[in-house]
Structures are given as structure tokens and as C-alpha cells.
Amino acid sequence: MTAARSVAALVALGALAGCQFLSGAHTRAPDRVRRPHGAVGAGGYAALTGPRWGGVTGASYHPAGGWGRLGMRAEVRGHEGVDEGHAVLGVAFEAAASRPRIVLSLNAGLGTTLAEPRPVMQVGVTTQLFLYGPLALALDSGAVLIVDGTDGTVLGLGQSLSVQLAW
């Protein structure tokens, strides 16, 4: 029974250490105040699987304050044809940043296709590189799952590159 308690104590300690790590308290100076920031942009994407290419537009906003590193994200992608594509609304977590030059964020979202209503799930990593003033390049690598029954479900893996105005 003592071995089980020791394992439980180690698991609890690991969970607390993980919470401390994920909170980011060890990476920020205590007096640093996070300011709200966001971006809007447009570009294109290419995929290894699923819809092969298309345009992409998106916006993100991190309100700071009580939200900490969490933010919101919206994206619309066109797929090869004009009337095809999908829209996604989700969350973004600013995993790392060396502001004002580079920002790395993890994102996940849910949405729907534009032509026929089908559920869409999207996850990815966005790297934002500031070029000059508010002008930035954003590289988004991720996966998109378009659910359409058992035979029509599509998993798209790819990358998008967009030019953004960020603040």
C-alpha cells in the first residue's frame, strides 16, 4: 500500500510542476504587464494531403489581462475552387515569444465547410516573424479534419504563409 501512496504522491507532484510550467510564471518577470495584441492577414496555403491549395485569411486577438497567454483566432480558407472552403473559430495559446520580433502560438478550432455544412476541426502551430513596424510574416503548420461520414472524411496536412498587419 505504501508503494501506491508513493506513486500517487509523485503523480500529484508532477501535476503541480506541470501546472507551474504551463502557467509560464517561470518565464515572465513578475512586474511585466502583458498588453493586448492581435493580427489580421491574408496569404495562401499548400497541403500534402486533402485540399491541395487555396487562399487563406485570418485574424487573431490576445486580450491579455486575466486571459494571460490565451487568445481567439478566426480563419477562412478557400479550397481549389471558388465556392469551396471552410471557416474556423478557435483558441490560440502564445507558447513562446521574443516580442517584438517573433511569436510562436499553438491553436485549435472548430468550424464548418462553406459549400455544404460539414464539421471541420483544425489544429496547428503559427510562427509570426515581424519584418518592419506592424508588417509580419506568419507561417502556419497544421492539420485540418473535414468530417463527412465514413467515406468522405478528409485529413489535410499542410502549411500556409500569410502577410499580416500585427500590433
SERO-4910 file (N, C-alpha, C, O; in steps of 0.05 Angstrom, whole numbers):
BEGIN
 pado doro    nc1    nc2    nc3   cac1   cac2   cac3    cc1    cc2    cc3    oc1    oc2    oc3
  Met    A     16    -24      0      0      0      0     17     25      0      9     45    -11
  Thr    A     41     25     12     58     48     13     69     54    -14     74     78    -21
  Ala    A     74     34    -31     83     39    -58     62     54    -74     69     72    -89
  Ala    A     37     47    -70     15     61    -85     14     90    -76      9    108    -92
  Arg    A     17     95    -50     17    123    -40     41    139    -50     38    162    -56
  Ser    A     64    126    -52     87    139    -62     83    147    -92     90    169   -100
  Val    A     72    129   -107     66    135   -135     46    157   -137     49    175   -154
  Ala    A     25    157   -121      5    178   -121     17    205   -114     10    225   -126
  Ala    A     35    205    -94     48    230    -87     66    240   -109     66    265   -114
  Leu    A     80    223   -123     97    231   -146     80    241   -168     87    261   -181
  Val    A     57    229   -174     39    238   -195     28    266   -188     27    284   -205
  Ala    A     20    270   -163     10    296   -154     32    317   -156     26    340   -165
  Leu    A     56    311   -148     78    330   -150     84    336   -179     89    360   -186
  Gly    A     83    316   -197     87    321   -225     66    338   -237     71    356   -254
  Ala    A     41    334   -229     18    351   -239     22    380   -230     17    398   -246
  Leu    A     30    384   -205     34    411   -196     57    425   -211     56    448   -218
  Ala    A     79    410   -215    101    421   -230     93    427   -259    101    447   -270
  Gly    A     76    410   -271     66    415   -298     49    440   -299     51    455   -318
  Cys    A     32    444   -279     15    468   -278     33    493   -276     27    513   -288
  Gln    A     54    491   -259     72    514   -257     86    520   -283     89    543   -291
  Phe    A     94    499   -297    107    502   -323     89    514   -344     96    532   -358
  Leu    A     64    504   -345     45    513   -365     35    542   -359     27    556   -377
  Ser    A     36    550   -334     27    577   -327     46    598   -338     38    621   -342
  Gly    A     71    590   -343     90    609   -354    102    628   -333    116    646   -340
  Ala    A     95    624   -307    105    642   -287    135    642   -285    147    662   -277
  His    A    148    620   -292    177    618   -291    191    633   -314    215    637   -313
  Thr    A    176    640   -335    188    653   -358    183    682   -359    196    696   -376
  Arg    A    166    693   -342    160    721   -343    170    735   -317    170    724   -296
  Ala    A    179    759   -321    186    775   -298    160    783   -283    140    788   -297
  Pro    A    160    784   -257    135    789   -242    123    816   -248     99    820   -247
  Asp    A    140    836   -255    130    863   -260    122    868   -289    111    890   -295
  Arg    A    126    849   -307    119    852   -335     89    851   -339     76    833   -329
  Val    A     78    871   -352     49    872   -357     45    864   -386     56    876   -404
  Arg    A     28    844   -391     21    836   -418      1    855   -429    -19    862   -416
  Arg    A      6    864   -454    -13    882   -467    -29    867   -488    -20    847   -499
  Pro    A    -53    876   -493    -69    863   -515    -55    866   -542    -42    887   -547
  His    A    -57    846   -558    -45    847   -585    -61    829   -604    -75    811   -595
  Gly    A    -58    834   -629    -72    818   -649    -60    821   -676    -39    835   -680
  Ala    A    -73    809   -696    -63    809   -724    -85    803   -743   -103    788   -737
  Val    A    -83    814   -767   -101    807   -789    -83    803   -814    -64    817   -817
  Gly    A    -90    783   -831    -73    779   -854    -86    761   -874   -107    750   -871
  Ala    A    -71    758   -897    -81    742   -919    -57    730   -933    -35    741   -933
  Gly    A    -61    707   -946    -40    693   -960    -50    668   -974    -73    668   -983
  Gly    A    -34    648   -975    -42    623   -988    -31    599   -973    -14    602   -955
  Tyr    A    -40    575   -980    -30    551   -968    -27    529   -988    -39    529  -1010
  Ala    A    -10    510   -981     -6    486   -997     -7    462   -978      3    464   -956
  Ala    A    -19    440   -987    -23    418   -969    -10    392   -981     -8    389  -1005
  Leu    A     -1    375   -963      9    349   -971    -14    330   -976    -13    313   -995
  Thr    A    -35    332   -960    -59    315   -964    -84    332   -963    -82    355   -953
  Gly    A   -106    322   -972   -131    337   -971   -131    358   -993   -118    355  -1014
  Pro    A   -146    380   -989   -147    401  -1009   -119    412  -1014   -105    419   -995
  Arg    A   -110    413  -1039    -82    418  -1045    -73    446  -1042    -50    451  -1034
  Trp    A    -89    466  -1048    -81    494  -1047   -105    512  -1045   -128    504  -1049
  Gly    A    -99    537  -1038   -121    557  -1036   -112    581  -1021    -89    583  -1011
  Gly    A   -130    600  -1020   -124    625  -1005   -132    622   -976   -148    605   -969
  Val    A   -120    639   -959   -126    638   -930   -126    667   -920   -109    683   -927
  Thr    A   -146    673   -904   -147    699   -889   -153    692   -860   -166    673   -854
  Gly    A   -142    709   -843   -146    703   -814   -141    727   -797   -130    747   -805
  Ala    A   -150    724   -772   -146    745   -752   -143    731   -725   -154    710   -720
  Ser    A   -127    744   -708   -124    733   -681   -123    757   -661   -115    779   -669
  Tyr    A   -132    752   -637   -132    773   -616   -126    760   -589   -138    740   -581
  His    A   -107    771   -575    -99    763   -548   -106    786   -529    -91    806   -529
  Pro    A   -127    784   -513   -135    806   -496   -118    812   -472   -120    833   -460
  Ala    A   -100    793   -465    -83    796   -441   -100    797   -416   -121    785   -414
  Gly    A    -91    812   -396   -106    814   -371   -109    786   -358    -90    771   -355
  Gly    A   -133    779   -350   -139    754   -338   -136    730   -357   -135    707   -348
  Trp    A   -136    736   -383   -133    714   -403   -105    704   -404   -100    682   -414
  Gly    A    -85    720   -395    -57    711   -396    -48    707   -425    -48    726   -441
  Arg    A    -40    683   -432    -30    677   -459    -51    667   -478    -45    663   -501
  Leu    A    -76    664   -469    -97    654   -486   -108    676   -503   -110    699   -495
  Gly    A   -117    668   -527   -129    688   -545   -150    674   -563   -155    650   -560
  Met    A   -161    689   -581   -181    679   -600   -169    681   -628   -151    697   -634
  Arg    A   -180    664   -646   -170    662   -673   -193    655   -692   -209    638   -685
  Ala    A   -193    668   -715   -213    662   -736   -198    659   -762   -179    674   -768
  Glu    A   -207    640   -779   -193    635   -804   -213    626   -825   -231    610   -819
  Val    A   -209    634   -850   -225    625   -872   -205    616   -894   -187    631   -901
  Arg    A   -209    591   -904   -192    581   -925   -209    573   -949   -231    562   -946
  Gly    A   -199    580   -972   -212    571   -997   -198    545  -1006   -174    542  -1002
  His    A   -213    527  -1018   -202    502  -1028   -204    500  -1058   -226    498  -1068
  Glu    A   -183    502  -1072   -180    497  -1101   -202    510  -1118   -196    521  -1139
  Gly    A   -227    508  -1110   -249    520  -1125   -259    545  -1111   -253    549  -1087
  Val    A   -273    562  -1124   -282    588  -1113   -303    584  -1091   -302    597  -1071
  Asp    A   -322    565  -1095   -344    561  -1076   -338    541  -1054   -355    536  -1037
  Glu    A   -314    530  -1054   -307    511  -1033   -290    525  -1012   -279    546  -1017
  Gly    A   -287    513   -989   -270    523   -968   -283    518   -941   -303    504   -938
  His    A   -270    529   -920   -281    526   -893   -274    550   -876   -255    565   -881
  Ala    A   -290    553   -855   -285    575   -835   -282    562   -808   -297    543   -801
  Val    A   -264    572   -792   -258    561   -766   -256    584   -745   -244    605   -751
  Leu    A   -266    579   -722   -264    597   -699   -252    581   -676   -262    559   -670
  Gly    A   -232    592   -663   -219    576   -642   -203    592   -622   -206    616   -620
  Val    A   -186    578   -608   -169    590   -588   -139    588   -596   -132    571   -612
  Ala    A   -124    606   -586    -95    606   -591    -80    610   -564    -89    625   -547
  Phe    A    -59    596   -561    -42    597   -537    -14    607   -545     -1    593   -560
  Glu    A     -6    629   -535     20    640   -542     41    625   -526     46    630   -503
  Ala    A     53    605   -539     71    587   -526     98    599   -520    111    594   -499
  Ala    A    108    616   -539    134    629   -535    134    655   -551    121    657   -571
  Ala    A    149    674   -541    151    700   -555    176    714   -547    185    713   -525
  Ser    A    188    726   -567    210    744   -563    201    771   -576    212    780   -596
  Arg    A    181    782   -563    169    807   -574    190    829   -574    206    831   -556
  Pro    A    190    845   -595    171    847   -616    178    833   -641    167    839   -662
  Arg    A    197    814   -642    206    802   -666    193    776   -675    188    772   -698
  Ile    A    188    758   -656    178    731   -663    159    721   -642    163    726   -618
  Val    A    137    708   -651    117    697   -634    110    669   -643    106    665   -667
  Leu    A    108    650   -625    101    622   -632     76    616   -616     75    618   -592
  Ser    A     54    608   -630     29    602   -616     17    576   -626     19    569   -650
  Leu    A      5    562   -608    -10    537   -614    -39    544   -617    -49    561   -602
  Asn    A    -53    532   -636    -81    539   -640    -98    514   -646    -88    494   -656
  Ala    A   -123    516   -639   -143    495   -645   -170    508   -649   -176    528   -637
  Gly    A   -185    497   -667   -211    509   -673   -231    490   -685   -224    468   -695
  Leu    A   -256    498   -684   -278    483   -696   -292    502   -716   -293    526   -712
  Gly    A   -304    490   -737   -318    506   -757   -334    489   -775   -343    467   -768
  Thr    A   -339    500   -799   -356    487   -819   -345    492   -847   -332    512   -851
  Thr    A   -352    475   -865   -346    480   -893   -366    500   -904   -388    504   -893
  Leu    A   -358    514   -925   -374    536   -936   -395    526   -956   -418    535   -956
  Ala    A   -388    507   -973   -407    497   -994   -430    480   -982   -453    487   -985
  Glu    A   -423    459   -968   -442    442   -954   -435    442   -925   -411    439   -918
  Pro    A   -454    446   -907   -447    446   -878   -436    419   -869   -452    400   -865
  Arg    A   -410    418   -864   -397    394   -852   -378    404   -831   -366    425   -834
  Pro    A   -376    389   -809   -358    398   -787   -328    397   -795   -320    379   -810
  Val    A   -314    416   -785   -285    419   -790   -271    423   -763   -280    438   -746
  Met    A   -249    408   -759   -232    411   -736   -204    418   -746   -194    406   -765
  Gln    A   -191    437   -733   -165    446   -742   -146    450   -718   -154    462   -698
  Val    A   -121    441   -720   -100    446   -700    -75    454   -715    -70    446   -738
  Gly    A    -58    470   -701    -34    478   -715    -15    494   -697    -21    500   -673
  Val    A      7    502   -709     27    519   -696     32    542   -715     37    538   -739
  Thr    A     31    566   -704     36    590   -720     61    604   -711     64    610   -687
  Thr    A     79    610   -729    103    626   -724    100    652   -738     97    654   -762
  Gln    A    101    674   -722     97    701   -733    124    715   -731    135    718   -709
  Leu    A    134    724   -753    160    738   -754    155    767   -763    146    772   -785
  Phe    A    161    786   -745    157    814   -752    180    824   -769    203    819   -764
  Leu    A    172    838   -791    192    848   -810    199    877   -806    223    884   -801
  Tyr    A    179    894   -807    184    923   -803    158    936   -793    137    934   -805
  Gly    A    160    948   -770    136    961   -758    115    940   -753    120    919   -741
  Pro    A     90    945   -763     69    926   -758     68    903   -779     51    885   -777
  Leu    A     86    903   -799     85    883   -820     99    857   -811    121    858   -801
  Ala    A     85    835   -814     95    809   -805     89    787   -825     70    789   -841
  Leu    A    106    766   -825    100    742   -840     91    721   -820    103    718   -798
  Ala    A     71    705   -827     62    684   -809     62    657   -824     51    655   -846
  Leu    A     76    638   -813     76    610   -824     60    593   -805     66    590   -782
  Asp    A     39    581   -816     21    564   -800     23    535   -810     17    530   -833
  Ser    A     32    517   -793     34    489   -800     12    474   -784      9    479   -760
  Gly    A     -3    457   -797    -24    444   -782    -39    423   -797    -32    415   -819
  Ala    A    -61    414   -784    -78    393   -794   -107    402   -794   -115    416   -775
  Val    A   -121    395   -814   -150    401   -817   -165    375   -822   -158    360   -840
  Leu    A   -185    370   -805   -201    346   -809   -229    355   -817   -243    368   -802
  Ile    A   -238    347   -841   -264    353   -852   -280    328   -850   -274    308   -865
  Val    A   -301    327   -833   -316    303   -828   -340    301   -846   -357    320   -847
  Asp    A   -341    279   -862   -364    275   -880   -370    245   -881   -364    232   -901
  Gly    A   -381    234   -860   -387    206   -859   -362    189   -857   -341    199   -849
  Thr    A   -364    164   -864   -342    146   -863   -324    146   -887   -300    142   -885
  Asp    A   -336    151   -911   -320    151   -935   -310    178   -944   -290    180   -958
  Gly    A   -324    199   -936   -317    226   -946   -300    242   -928   -294    265   -934
  Thr    A   -292    232   -905   -275    247   -886   -247    251   -897   -235    233   -908
  Val    A   -237    276   -894   -212    284   -906   -194    295   -884   -203    312   -869
  Leu    A   -169    287   -883   -149    298   -866   -129    313   -883   -115    301   -899
  Gly    A   -127    339   -879   -108    355   -894    -85    364   -876    -89    374   -854
  Leu    A    -61    358   -886    -36    367   -872    -22    387   -890    -16    381   -913
  Gly    A    -15    410   -880     -2    429   -897      7    454   -882      7    455   -857
  Gln    A     15    474   -898     26    499   -887     14    522   -902      8    520   -926
  Ser    A     11    544   -888      2    569   -901     22    591   -894     35    591   -873
  Leu    A     25    609   -913     42    632   -909     25    657   -914     12    659   -935
  Ser    A     25    676   -896      9    700   -899     25    724   -891     43    723   -874
  Val    A     17    747   -902     28    773   -895      7    785   -876    -17    785   -882
  Gln    A     16    795   -853     -2    805   -833      5    833   -824     28    842   -825
  Leu    A    -15    847   -815    -12    872   -800    -17    865   -771    -39    856   -764
  Ala    A      3    868   -754      1    860   -727      8    883   -708     23    901   -715
  Trp    A     -4    882   -685      1    903   -664      5    890   -637      9    904   -618
***
